[in-house]
Amino acid sequence: MTVSLDQMINVGPSRIAVLSDRAVKVIHSNGIVFFTGRKHPVAVLIRQGAALNAFGLEGNPMTREHVENLCPGAWRTVLDAG
């Protein structure tokens, strides 16, 4: 799984960010190149003021440790975003 932090958006006073799993596969065969890609969300981070909360897609809360295991640096990036 390759997880990255997507673009953050502001919704009123809140900032919303999504962690997404992404993959691109390239196959070269007989002089032809084929590729496929996929992207799907794995977590939602919501910053309200100085508080940051994270949730899995099923709605269960996620810890900072879990978020950092998925995407190192994501928690701090969302907190520091202006």
PyMOL CGO cylinders between C-alpha atoms (Angstrom):
from pymol import cmd
from pymol.cgo import CYLINDER

trace = [
    CYLINDER, 0.00, 0.00, 0.00, 1.32, 3.43, -0.98, 0.3, 1, 1, 1, 1, 1, 1,
    CYLINDER, 1.32, 3.43, -0.98, -0.54, 6.07, 1.00, 0.3, 1, 1, 1, 1, 1, 1,
    CYLINDER, -0.54, 6.07, 1.00, -0.21, 9.79, 0.44, 0.3, 1, 1, 1, 1, 1, 1,
    CYLINDER, -0.21, 9.79, 0.44, -1.82, 12.97, 1.72, 0.3, 1, 1, 1, 1, 1, 1,
    CYLINDER, -1.82, 12.97, 1.72, -4.19, 14.52, -0.83, 0.3, 1, 1, 1, 1, 1, 1,
    CYLINDER, -4.19, 14.52, -0.83, -4.83, 18.22, -1.24, 0.3, 1, 1, 1, 1, 1, 1,
    CYLINDER, -4.83, 18.22, -1.24, -6.43, 19.76, 1.85, 0.3, 1, 1, 1, 1, 1, 1,
    CYLINDER, -6.43, 19.76, 1.85, -9.60, 21.83, 1.58, 0.3, 1, 1, 1, 1, 1, 1,
    CYLINDER, -9.60, 21.83, 1.58, -11.20, 24.39, 3.86, 0.3, 1, 1, 1, 1, 1, 1,
    CYLINDER, -11.20, 24.39, 3.86, -14.84, 23.97, 4.81, 0.3, 1, 1, 1, 1, 1, 1,
    CYLINDER, -14.84, 23.97, 4.81, -15.83, 26.96, 6.90, 0.3, 1, 1, 1, 1, 1, 1,
    CYLINDER, -15.83, 26.96, 6.90, -13.43, 27.06, 9.86, 0.3, 1, 1, 1, 1, 1, 1,
    CYLINDER, -13.43, 27.06, 9.86, -12.41, 23.41, 9.37, 0.3, 1, 1, 1, 1, 1, 1,
    CYLINDER, -12.41, 23.41, 9.37, -9.67, 21.89, 7.22, 0.3, 1, 1, 1, 1, 1, 1,
    CYLINDER, -9.67, 21.89, 7.22, -10.33, 18.49, 5.68, 0.3, 1, 1, 1, 1, 1, 1,
    CYLINDER, -10.33, 18.49, 5.68, -7.63, 16.15, 4.36, 0.3, 1, 1, 1, 1, 1, 1,
    CYLINDER, -7.63, 16.15, 4.36, -7.80, 12.65, 2.93, 0.3, 1, 1, 1, 1, 1, 1,
    CYLINDER, -7.80, 12.65, 2.93, -5.18, 9.93, 2.95, 0.3, 1, 1, 1, 1, 1, 1,
    CYLINDER, -5.18, 9.93, 2.95, -5.37, 7.87, -0.24, 0.3, 1, 1, 1, 1, 1, 1,
    CYLINDER, -5.37, 7.87, -0.24, -3.85, 4.59, -1.31, 0.3, 1, 1, 1, 1, 1, 1,
    CYLINDER, -3.85, 4.59, -1.31, -2.47, 4.91, -4.83, 0.3, 1, 1, 1, 1, 1, 1,
    CYLINDER, -2.47, 4.91, -4.83, -0.90, 2.54, -7.30, 0.3, 1, 1, 1, 1, 1, 1,
    CYLINDER, -0.90, 2.54, -7.30, 0.21, 2.67, -10.92, 0.3, 1, 1, 1, 1, 1, 1,
    CYLINDER, 0.21, 2.67, -10.92, 1.20, -0.44, -12.83, 0.3, 1, 1, 1, 1, 1, 1,
    CYLINDER, 1.20, -0.44, -12.83, 3.02, -0.34, -16.17, 0.3, 1, 1, 1, 1, 1, 1,
    CYLINDER, 3.02, -0.34, -16.17, 3.47, -3.33, -18.45, 0.3, 1, 1, 1, 1, 1, 1,
    CYLINDER, 3.47, -3.33, -18.45, 5.62, -3.30, -21.56, 0.3, 1, 1, 1, 1, 1, 1,
    CYLINDER, 5.62, -3.30, -21.56, 4.96, -6.13, -24.00, 0.3, 1, 1, 1, 1, 1, 1,
    CYLINDER, 4.96, -6.13, -24.00, 5.80, -6.51, -27.69, 0.3, 1, 1, 1, 1, 1, 1,
    CYLINDER, 5.80, -6.51, -27.69, 6.52, -2.80, -28.11, 0.3, 1, 1, 1, 1, 1, 1,
    CYLINDER, 6.52, -2.80, -28.11, 3.26, -1.74, -26.49, 0.3, 1, 1, 1, 1, 1, 1,
    CYLINDER, 3.26, -1.74, -26.49, 2.92, -0.07, -23.12, 0.3, 1, 1, 1, 1, 1, 1,
    CYLINDER, 2.92, -0.07, -23.12, -0.11, -0.72, -20.95, 0.3, 1, 1, 1, 1, 1, 1,
    CYLINDER, -0.11, -0.72, -20.95, -0.81, 0.99, -17.69, 0.3, 1, 1, 1, 1, 1, 1,
    CYLINDER, -0.81, 0.99, -17.69, -3.44, 0.95, -15.02, 0.3, 1, 1, 1, 1, 1, 1,
    CYLINDER, -3.44, 0.95, -15.02, -3.94, 3.08, -11.97, 0.3, 1, 1, 1, 1, 1, 1,
    CYLINDER, -3.94, 3.08, -11.97, -6.11, 3.20, -8.90, 0.3, 1, 1, 1, 1, 1, 1,
    CYLINDER, -6.11, 3.20, -8.90, -6.68, 5.57, -6.03, 0.3, 1, 1, 1, 1, 1, 1,
    CYLINDER, -6.68, 5.57, -6.03, -9.00, 5.14, -3.09, 0.3, 1, 1, 1, 1, 1, 1,
    CYLINDER, -9.00, 5.14, -3.09, -9.34, 6.92, 0.25, 0.3, 1, 1, 1, 1, 1, 1,
    CYLINDER, -9.34, 6.92, 0.25, -8.26, 5.18, 3.46, 0.3, 1, 1, 1, 1, 1, 1,
    CYLINDER, -8.26, 5.18, 3.46, -8.73, 7.92, 6.08, 0.3, 1, 1, 1, 1, 1, 1,
    CYLINDER, -8.73, 7.92, 6.08, -10.17, 11.39, 6.65, 0.3, 1, 1, 1, 1, 1, 1,
    CYLINDER, -10.17, 11.39, 6.65, -8.43, 13.99, 8.84, 0.3, 1, 1, 1, 1, 1, 1,
    CYLINDER, -8.43, 13.99, 8.84, -10.41, 16.92, 10.18, 0.3, 1, 1, 1, 1, 1, 1,
    CYLINDER, -10.41, 16.92, 10.18, -8.71, 19.91, 11.80, 0.3, 1, 1, 1, 1, 1, 1,
    CYLINDER, -8.71, 19.91, 11.80, -10.84, 22.32, 13.80, 0.3, 1, 1, 1, 1, 1, 1,
    CYLINDER, -10.84, 22.32, 13.80, -8.72, 25.03, 15.40, 0.3, 1, 1, 1, 1, 1, 1,
    CYLINDER, -8.72, 25.03, 15.40, -5.81, 23.32, 17.16, 0.3, 1, 1, 1, 1, 1, 1,
    CYLINDER, -5.81, 23.32, 17.16, -7.60, 19.95, 17.34, 0.3, 1, 1, 1, 1, 1, 1,
    CYLINDER, -7.60, 19.95, 17.34, -7.04, 17.24, 14.75, 0.3, 1, 1, 1, 1, 1, 1,
    CYLINDER, -7.04, 17.24, 14.75, -9.16, 14.10, 14.51, 0.3, 1, 1, 1, 1, 1, 1,
    CYLINDER, -9.16, 14.10, 14.51, -8.79, 11.20, 12.11, 0.3, 1, 1, 1, 1, 1, 1,
    CYLINDER, -8.79, 11.20, 12.11, -11.32, 8.60, 11.02, 0.3, 1, 1, 1, 1, 1, 1,
    CYLINDER, -11.32, 8.60, 11.02, -11.25, 5.46, 8.93, 0.3, 1, 1, 1, 1, 1, 1,
    CYLINDER, -11.25, 5.46, 8.93, -13.76, 5.20, 6.11, 0.3, 1, 1, 1, 1, 1, 1,
    CYLINDER, -13.76, 5.20, 6.11, -16.09, 3.16, 8.30, 0.3, 1, 1, 1, 1, 1, 1,
    CYLINDER, -16.09, 3.16, 8.30, -16.19, 6.11, 10.73, 0.3, 1, 1, 1, 1, 1, 1,
    CYLINDER, -16.19, 6.11, 10.73, -14.05, 4.66, 13.50, 0.3, 1, 1, 1, 1, 1, 1,
    CYLINDER, -14.05, 4.66, 13.50, -11.58, 7.07, 15.13, 0.3, 1, 1, 1, 1, 1, 1,
    CYLINDER, -11.58, 7.07, 15.13, -7.91, 6.61, 14.29, 0.3, 1, 1, 1, 1, 1, 1,
    CYLINDER, -7.91, 6.61, 14.29, -4.95, 7.43, 16.51, 0.3, 1, 1, 1, 1, 1, 1,
    CYLINDER, -4.95, 7.43, 16.51, -2.09, 9.69, 15.53, 0.3, 1, 1, 1, 1, 1, 1,
    CYLINDER, -2.09, 9.69, 15.53, 0.15, 6.63, 15.57, 0.3, 1, 1, 1, 1, 1, 1,
    CYLINDER, 0.15, 6.63, 15.57, -2.08, 4.82, 13.07, 0.3, 1, 1, 1, 1, 1, 1,
    CYLINDER, -2.08, 4.82, 13.07, -2.14, 7.84, 10.75, 0.3, 1, 1, 1, 1, 1, 1,
    CYLINDER, -2.14, 7.84, 10.75, 1.65, 8.16, 10.95, 0.3, 1, 1, 1, 1, 1, 1,
    CYLINDER, 1.65, 8.16, 10.95, 2.08, 4.45, 10.20, 0.3, 1, 1, 1, 1, 1, 1,
    CYLINDER, 2.08, 4.45, 10.20, 0.00, 4.90, 7.05, 0.3, 1, 1, 1, 1, 1, 1,
    CYLINDER, 0.00, 4.90, 7.05, 1.61, 8.17, 5.92, 0.3, 1, 1, 1, 1, 1, 1,
    CYLINDER, 1.61, 8.17, 5.92, 4.60, 9.48, 7.88, 0.3, 1, 1, 1, 1, 1, 1,
    CYLINDER, 4.60, 9.48, 7.88, 4.41, 13.22, 8.45, 0.3, 1, 1, 1, 1, 1, 1,
    CYLINDER, 4.41, 13.22, 8.45, 0.73, 13.57, 7.52, 0.3, 1, 1, 1, 1, 1, 1,
    CYLINDER, 0.73, 13.57, 7.52, -0.46, 14.45, 11.03, 0.3, 1, 1, 1, 1, 1, 1,
    CYLINDER, -0.46, 14.45, 11.03, 2.04, 17.30, 11.45, 0.3, 1, 1, 1, 1, 1, 1,
    CYLINDER, 2.04, 17.30, 11.45, 1.47, 18.54, 7.89, 0.3, 1, 1, 1, 1, 1, 1,
    CYLINDER, 1.47, 18.54, 7.89, -2.28, 18.91, 8.48, 0.3, 1, 1, 1, 1, 1, 1,
    CYLINDER, -2.28, 18.91, 8.48, -1.75, 20.56, 11.87, 0.3, 1, 1, 1, 1, 1, 1,
    CYLINDER, -1.75, 20.56, 11.87, 0.79, 23.03, 10.45, 0.3, 1, 1, 1, 1, 1, 1,
    CYLINDER, 0.79, 23.03, 10.45, -1.22, 23.90, 7.33, 0.3, 1, 1, 1, 1, 1, 1,
    CYLINDER, -1.22, 23.90, 7.33, -2.31, 27.50, 7.34, 0.3, 1, 1, 1, 1, 1, 1,
]
cmd.load_cgo(trace, "trace")
